[in-house]
Amino acid sequence: MAQRVDLRAELAVGQHALHLGRVPEVAAWICGLPRRVPSLIELMWDDDPGVANRAADVLERITHDPSSALRRAVTEHKEALLGLLAEAEEKKLRWNLALTIPRLTLTIPECRRAATALHAYLDDSSSIVKTAALHGLADLARQNPESLPEIVDLLRVSGRSGTPAMRARSRILLKRIENPTRKRRHQTSLHMFD
């Protein structure tokens, strides 16, 4: 992508609100230009659900292995992202936020605030949202160890009675929690923002 990019126009590309569009290209571009993170985050409140969803998808992707500059740029918007986590209604927006927010370095009160929103996501009609919420809650427990017993119980219950995706993810998360020293092939780093 050229340097002069209309970020909203790039994120508007897609056949429907859940379509991937140009997310991979935008994510690669943002990784090289962390100063554009504020514009990206602002688009998560866009009136077009497709734009908001794809902006959240980009944010989720760039927080996997962020540079120091990306880490700082995202962290500056932690309060706004926590607010959006609680108010988001679009399913793709919800599941991307559920995976992204626990990657931020949060205080214990912020962990509790995020956990409250993620617990509400467990009532969503979407299995993907519920599964992402479970993942997010498990990730939050690393920053807020006092919540670990409750999360382990939740994962055990979801591992028996959740949707197929929730059952599978619960088993994976329980193994990760119960044997934290074992190497994980698909590690989701929780301390990218430490």
C-alpha positions in Angstrom: 0.0 0.0 0.0 1.2 3.5 -0.7 1.8 5.9 2.1 -1.3 8.1 1.3 -4.0 5.6 2.2 -7.6 6.3 3.0 -7.9 3.9 5.9 -11.7 3.9 6.0 -11.9 3.3 2.2 -9.6 0.3 2.5 -11.6 -1.1 5.4 -14.9 -0.5 3.5 -13.8 -3.0 0.9 -15.9 -6.2 1.4 -18.9 -8.0 0.1 -20.7 -7.9 3.5 -20.0 -6.9 7.2 -18.2 -10.2 8.0 -16.1 -10.3 4.8 -12.4 -10.2 5.3 -11.8 -7.5 2.6 -8.3 -6.0 2.7 -7.7 -6.7 6.4 -4.3 -8.6 5.9 -3.0 -5.7 3.7 -4.2 -3.0 6.2 -2.7 -5.0 9.1 0.7 -5.2 7.4 0.5 -1.5 6.6 -0.4 -0.4 10.1 2.4 -2.5 11.5 4.8 -0.3 9.5 3.0 2.9 10.5 2.0 2.8 14.2 1.0 6.5 14.1 -2.1 5.4 12.2 -3.3 3.3 15.2 -5.5 6.1 16.5 -7.3 6.3 13.2 -7.7 2.6 13.1 -9.2 2.5 16.6 -11.5 5.4 15.8 -13.0 3.3 12.9 -14.1 0.7 15.4 -17.0 3.1 16.1 -17.8 3.6 12.4 -21.5 3.6 11.3 -20.7 0.9 8.7 -20.6 -2.4 10.6 -18.2 -3.8 7.9 -15.7 -1.0 8.5 -15.9 -1.4 12.3 -15.6 -5.2 12.1 -12.6 -5.0 9.8 -10.9 -2.4 12.0 -11.3 -4.7 15.0 -9.9 -7.6 12.9 -6.9 -5.5 12.0 -6.3 -4.5 15.7 -6.5 -8.2 16.7 -3.9 -9.1 14.1 -1.5 -6.4 14.9 -1.5 -7.2 18.6 -0.2 -10.7 18.1 3.4 -9.7 18.0 3.6 -5.9 18.2 6.6 -3.7 17.9 7.3 -1.4 20.8 5.8 1.5 18.9 2.7 -0.5 18.1 2.4 -1.6 21.7 2.6 2.0 22.9 0.1 3.2 20.3 -2.5 0.7 21.2 -1.9 1.1 25.0 -2.7 4.8 24.7 -6.3 3.8 23.8 -6.8 1.2 26.5 -9.6 3.1 28.2 -11.6 3.6 25.0 -11.2 -0.1 24.0 -12.4 -1.2 27.4 -15.5 1.0 26.9 -16.1 -0.4 23.5 -15.7 -4.0 24.9 -18.7 -3.3 27.1 -20.9 -1.7 24.5 -20.1 -3.6 21.3 -23.0 -5.3 19.6 -21.6 -6.6 16.3 -20.5 -10.2 16.6 -17.2 -9.8 14.8 -16.3 -6.7 16.7 -17.1 -8.6 19.9 -15.0 -11.6 19.2 -12.0 -9.6 18.1 -12.2 -7.4 21.1 -12.5 -10.4 23.4 -9.2 -11.7 22.0 -7.4 -8.3 21.9 -8.2 -6.6 25.2 -6.5 -9.3 27.4 -3.3 -8.7 25.5 -3.1 -5.2 26.9 -1.4 -4.7 30.3 -4.3 -4.1 32.6 -4.7 -3.2 36.2 -6.7 -5.5 38.5 -9.7 -3.1 38.3 -9.4 -3.0 34.5 -9.2 -6.9 34.4 -12.4 -7.0 36.4 -14.1 -4.5 34.1 -13.0 -6.5 31.0 -14.1 -9.8 32.7 -17.6 -8.3 33.4 -18.0 -7.5 29.7 -16.7 -10.9 28.7 -19.0 -12.7 31.0 -21.9 -10.9 29.3 -20.5 -12.2 26.0 -21.1 -15.8 27.2 -24.9 -15.1 26.7 -24.4 -14.1 23.0 -26.2 -16.2 20.4 -22.9 -16.6 18.5 -20.7 -19.6 19.3 -17.6 -17.7 18.1 -18.3 -14.8 20.4 -18.8 -17.2 23.4 -15.6 -19.1 22.5 -13.6 -15.9 22.2 -15.0 -14.7 25.5 -13.8 -17.9 27.2 -10.4 -17.4 25.6 -10.3 -13.8 26.8 -11.4 -14.7 30.3 -8.6 -17.3 30.5 -6.1 -14.8 29.2 -7.2 -12.2 31.8 -6.6 -14.7 34.6 -2.9 -14.4 34.0 -3.0 -10.8 34.9 -5.6 -11.3 37.7 -4.7 -14.6 39.3 -7.5 -14.3 41.9 -9.9 -15.0 39.1 -8.3 -18.2 38.1 -10.4 -20.6 40.2 -13.6 -19.1 38.8 -12.2 -19.3 35.3 -11.1 -22.9 35.7 -14.6 -23.8 36.9 -16.1 -22.0 33.9 -13.8 -23.8 31.5 -14.7 -27.2 33.0 -18.4 -26.5 32.7 -18.0 -25.1 29.1 -15.9 -28.1 28.3 -18.8 -30.4 29.1 -21.9 -28.4 28.1 -20.9 -25.6 25.8 -21.1 -25.5 22.0 -18.7 -27.8 20.2 -16.3 -24.8 19.7 -16.5 -23.9 23.4 -15.9 -27.5 24.4 -12.8 -27.7 22.2 -11.4 -24.3 23.3 -12.1 -25.1 26.9 -10.0 -28.3 26.7 -7.1 -26.4 25.1 -7.3 -23.6 27.6 -7.5 -25.9 30.6 -4.4 -27.8 29.4 -2.6 -24.5 29.1 -3.6 -23.3 32.5 -2.9 -26.7 34.2 0.5 -27.2 32.6 1.8 -23.6 32.0 5.5 -24.7 31.5 4.6 -27.0 28.6 5.5 -25.5 25.2 2.5 -24.5 23.2 2.5 -24.6 19.4 -0.1 -21.9 18.9 0.8 -19.7 21.9 -1.3 -16.6 22.3 0.9 -14.2 24.2 -0.8 -12.4 27.0 2.0 -10.2 27.9 2.6 -8.5 24.5 2.0 -5.2 26.2 4.2 -5.7 29.3 
